[in-house]
Amino acid sequence: MSFKQIVDNLSSVLGTELFEIGSKRVTLGTLLMALLVIAVTFGISSLAQGGVRRGMRRRGVVDEGVVHVTNKLLHYVALFVGFGVALRLVGFDLSTLFAAGAIFAVGIGFAMQNIAQNFVSGIILLVERAITPGDVLEVDGRIVRVLRMGIRATIARSRDGEDVIVPNSMLVQSLVRNFTLDDVAYRVRTEVGVTYGSDMRLVRETLEEVAKRNSTGVPRYEPQVLMLRFGNSSVDFEVAIWMEDPWLARLRLSELNEEIWLALKREGVVIAFPQLDVHFDPPVEGGLGRLAAAS
């Protein structure tokens, strides 16, 4: 078989009509070309993301959250362009497709409100970068660390090692605390109550010493000791220190409580516990005394 015959046979196979879209015939060659465009799009997206990552690192951008968000946006743009070209090759009229899509979106919008909200919220999060991978958040009363961000949901991990799927709409529409957005310094507080007979000046000096010893690594913030209230059974103090990693706050709180306990014990200060004084009327008191004497 000659080269010309091979070319003619290949052209005949590639020219095989598969189906029609409107007035345009879609052949096997057209479909393969569209698939090739999509494959090239993914390849270009991967190369571009690698180039952006290397370029940002050379410029001193070491924040993985910024790099991840930038690459996500670049990937979505590349897919939008690539799929648009592929659909155009197959024969789709994009203007008609967009118009039909708008009508279709209105029809299914009510049935897919949550999905649409999460999708739009994901775009907002990727653009604003108020939340990035690695951030420590408080969401719905739980402390979590962001692992990765998707267009519909964000994957995070709790302090108990649980993977939590957080809808993006919750991160946009609800009150979310980001402990690592602009400043990683985190405040740890604990309360301790001492008996009313304690030397309050000694208590304050002891607590201030413990606070200064534990508030390391954040020199721009001073530890703080406050006398909060005169309770029913104790005089209550608050000790507040600063640390740089909010994820380890529970561990530092435990260490702080232990040091407060040991320091007050060394100084002979009694940590108060709830007490209740019971007073009897004289007749009752006399009756109890007679009962005790008879026994």
Sequence and secondary structure as in RCSB ss.txt:
>XXXX:A:sequence
MSFKQIVDNLSSVLGTELFEIGSKRVTLGTLLMALLVIAVTFGISSLAQGGVRRGMRRRGVVDEGVVHVTNKLLH
YVALFVGFGVALRLVGFDLSTLFAAGAIFAVGIGFAMQNIAQNFVSGIILLVERAITPGDVLEVDGRIVRVLRMG
IRATIARSRDGEDVIVPNSMLVQSLVRNFTLDDVAYRVRTEVGVTYGSDMRLVRETLEEVAKRNSTGVPRYEPQV
LMLRFGNSSVDFEVAIWMEDPWLARLRLSELNEEIWLALKREGVVIAFPQLDVHFDPPVEGGLGRLAAAS
>XXXX:A:secstr
  HHHHHHHHHHHHT EEEEETTEEEEHHHHHHHHHHHHHHHHHHHHHHHHHHHHHHHTT   HHHHHHHHHHHH
HHHHHHHHHHHHHHHT  HHHHHHHHHHHHHHHHTTTHHHHHHHHHHHHHHHH SS TT EEEETTEEEEEEEE 
SSEEEEEETTS EEEEEHHHHHHS  EETTSS   EEEEEEEEE TTS HHHHHHHHHHHHHHH  S TTS  EE
EEEEE SS EEEEEEEEES GGGHHHHHHHHHHHHHHHHHHTT  B          HHHHHHHHHHHHH 
